[in-house]
Amino acid sequence: MSGRLAVFLDRDGTIIEDAGFLREPSGVHLLPGAARAIRQLNQHELVVVVVTNQSGIARGLLTLEEYSATERRVDELLTADGARLDAHYFCPHLPELSGPCDCRKPGSLLYRQAAERFGIDLPRSWWVGDRVRDVLPAESLGGRGILVLTGAGEVEKMDGQAGRFVQATDLPAAVDVILTAS
């Protein structure tokens, strides 16, 4: 075991309600049990990192400052419940507007950056999200993916690719799988 175990979480539809292109911190609402689930990961000393696509920035639908304000609000709500995220990483691009990039999920750049920063052992780590693109990096980086059926997950489970991943009803159920397997 060469590094730390991490859990990479999608934000919208996994930790918070998916409100589309979220501009206002007041629109941030944690999904039921999300804070408790993240707190459990913290108690087991796992690195907890959010990786999110935020194409609304490239589309001109929200500014970097608005995104940052919603990110701070997520942290405030989690802290109030005794949970914490070790880092946030986001991709502001949309290939059709800003060209291709390796940071947009399912690209692996942001995960590799987090691994370097925190000494993460990617093959032992977990990816949790409500879209197949959130968990696909688990395959290319050697880890394990869990598709949660919150947010877009209910629709995405019908995707032929979804069957390649463990499915869980929500983030608390995904954390139960992680903690049982780890």
C-alpha positions as CSV (number, residue, x, y, z in Angstrom):
1,M,0.0,0.0,0.0
2,S,1.8,3.0,-1.3
3,G,-0.6,5.8,-0.5
4,R,-3.8,7.0,1.2
5,L,-7.3,5.8,0.4
6,A,-9.6,8.4,-1.1
7,V,-13.2,8.8,-2.1
8,F,-13.8,11.1,-5.0
9,L,-17.3,12.5,-4.9
10,D,-19.3,14.3,-7.6
11,R,-21.1,17.4,-6.2
12,D,-24.5,18.0,-7.9
13,G,-26.9,15.1,-7.5
14,T,-24.5,13.3,-5.2
15,I,-23.8,15.6,-2.2
16,I,-26.3,18.4,-3.0
17,E,-29.5,18.7,-4.9
18,D,-28.8,19.2,-8.6
19,A,-30.2,22.7,-9.3
20,G,-28.8,23.1,-12.7
21,F,-26.3,25.9,-13.1
22,L,-26.2,26.9,-9.5
23,R,-25.3,30.6,-9.0
24,E,-26.6,31.4,-5.6
25,P,-25.3,30.0,-2.3
26,S,-28.9,30.0,-1.0
27,G,-29.7,27.4,-3.6
28,V,-27.3,24.9,-2.1
29,H,-29.2,22.1,-0.3
30,L,-27.5,18.9,1.0
31,L,-29.1,15.7,0.0
32,P,-30.4,13.6,3.0
33,G,-27.7,11.9,4.8
34,A,-24.8,13.4,2.8
35,A,-23.2,15.2,5.7
36,R,-23.4,12.1,7.9
37,A,-21.9,9.9,5.1
38,I,-19.0,12.3,4.6
39,R,-18.4,12.5,8.4
40,Q,-18.1,8.7,8.4
41,L,-15.5,8.9,5.7
42,N,-13.6,11.6,7.8
43,Q,-13.8,9.4,10.9
44,H,-12.2,6.6,9.0
45,E,-9.4,9.0,7.9
46,L,-10.2,8.7,4.2
47,V,-9.3,11.6,1.9
48,V,-12.6,13.1,0.6
49,V,-12.4,15.1,-2.6
50,V,-15.1,16.7,-4.7
51,V,-14.5,16.7,-8.5
52,T,-17.2,18.4,-10.5
53,N,-17.8,19.6,-14.0
54,Q,-19.1,23.2,-14.1
55,S,-19.7,23.9,-17.7
56,G,-21.9,26.8,-16.8
57,I,-18.8,28.9,-16.4
58,A,-17.8,28.3,-20.1
59,R,-21.3,28.9,-21.2
60,G,-21.4,32.2,-19.4
61,L,-24.2,31.1,-17.1
62,L,-22.3,31.6,-13.9
63,T,-19.0,33.3,-13.0
64,L,-16.0,31.8,-11.2
65,E,-17.0,33.9,-8.2
66,E,-20.5,32.5,-8.1
67,Y,-19.2,29.0,-8.4
68,S,-16.7,29.7,-5.5
69,A,-19.6,31.1,-3.4
70,T,-21.6,27.9,-3.8
71,E,-18.5,25.8,-3.0
72,R,-18.0,27.7,0.2
73,R,-21.7,27.2,1.1
74,V,-21.3,23.4,0.6
75,D,-18.4,23.5,3.0
76,E,-20.4,25.6,5.6
77,L,-23.3,23.2,5.5
78,L,-21.0,20.2,5.9
79,T,-19.0,21.8,8.7
80,A,-22.2,22.6,10.6
81,D,-22.8,18.8,10.6
82,G,-19.3,17.9,11.6
83,A,-18.1,16.8,8.2
84,R,-15.4,18.2,5.9
85,L,-14.2,17.9,2.3
86,D,-10.4,17.8,1.9
87,A,-10.5,19.6,-1.4
88,H,-12.6,20.7,-4.3
89,Y,-11.6,20.4,-7.9
90,F,-13.7,21.6,-10.8
91,C,-13.6,21.8,-14.6
92,P,-15.0,25.1,-16.0
93,H,-14.8,23.9,-19.6
94,L,-17.2,22.8,-22.2
95,P,-15.4,21.2,-25.2
96,E,-17.8,22.7,-27.8
97,L,-16.9,26.2,-26.5
98,S,-13.5,26.0,-25.0
99,G,-12.0,23.0,-26.7
100,P,-11.0,19.6,-25.4
101,C,-9.4,19.3,-21.9
102,D,-8.3,16.4,-19.7
103,C,-10.0,18.0,-16.6
104,R,-13.6,17.5,-17.7
105,K,-15.0,14.2,-16.4
106,P,-14.4,11.5,-17.3
107,G,-10.9,12.9,-17.9
108,S,-8.4,12.1,-15.3
109,L,-6.3,15.2,-14.8
110,L,-8.1,16.5,-11.6
111,Y,-7.8,13.0,-10.0
112,R,-4.2,12.8,-10.8
113,Q,-3.6,16.3,-9.3
114,A,-5.4,15.3,-6.1
115,A,-3.4,12.0,-5.9
116,E,-0.2,14.0,-6.1
117,R,-1.3,16.6,-3.6
118,F,-2.6,14.1,-1.0
119,G,-0.5,11.0,-1.7
120,I,-3.5,9.0,-2.8
121,D,-3.3,5.4,-4.0
122,L,-5.7,5.6,-6.9
123,P,-6.2,1.9,-7.5
124,R,-7.4,1.5,-3.9
125,S,-9.7,4.5,-4.1
126,W,-13.4,5.0,-4.9
127,W,-15.4,7.2,-7.2
128,V,-19.0,8.1,-6.4
129,G,-21.4,10.0,-8.6
130,D,-24.9,10.1,-10.1
131,R,-23.6,9.9,-13.7
132,V,-21.6,7.3,-15.5
133,R,-19.0,10.0,-16.4
134,D,-18.4,10.5,-12.6
135,V,-17.4,6.9,-12.1
136,L,-15.7,6.1,-15.4
137,P,-12.3,7.4,-14.2
138,A,-12.3,4.6,-11.7
139,E,-11.7,2.2,-14.6
140,S,-8.9,4.1,-16.2
141,L,-7.2,4.8,-12.9
142,G,-7.7,1.3,-11.4
143,G,-10.2,2.2,-8.7
144,R,-13.8,1.3,-8.0
145,G,-16.9,3.2,-8.9
146,I,-20.3,3.5,-7.3
147,L,-23.2,5.0,-9.3
148,V,-25.7,6.5,-6.9
149,L,-29.4,6.7,-7.9
150,T,-29.9,10.3,-6.8
151,G,-29.8,13.2,-9.2
152,A,-29.4,11.8,-12.7
153,G,-28.5,8.4,-11.4
154,E,-31.9,6.9,-11.8
155,V,-31.9,7.7,-15.5
156,E,-28.2,6.8,-16.0
157,K,-28.7,3.3,-14.5
158,M,-30.5,2.5,-17.7
159,D,-27.4,3.3,-19.6
160,G,-25.6,0.1,-20.8
161,Q,-22.4,1.4,-19.1
162,A,-23.9,1.7,-15.7
163,G,-24.0,-2.1,-15.2
164,R,-20.2,-2.0,-14.9
165,F,-20.4,-0.3,-11.6
166,V,-21.8,-0.9,-8.2
167,Q,-25.1,0.9,-7.7
168,A,-26.3,2.4,-4.4
169,T,-29.5,4.3,-3.6
170,D,-27.7,7.4,-2.3
171,L,-24.4,8.6,-0.8
172,P,-25.0,7.0,2.6
173,A,-25.5,3.6,1.0
174,A,-22.4,4.1,-1.1
175,V,-20.4,4.9,2.0
176,D,-21.6,1.8,3.6
177,V,-20.3,-0.2,0.6
178,I,-16.9,1.6,0.8
179,L,-16.5,1.1,4.6
180,T,-17.5,-2.5,4.4
181,A,-15.0,-3.2,1.6
182,S,-12.1,-1.1,3.0
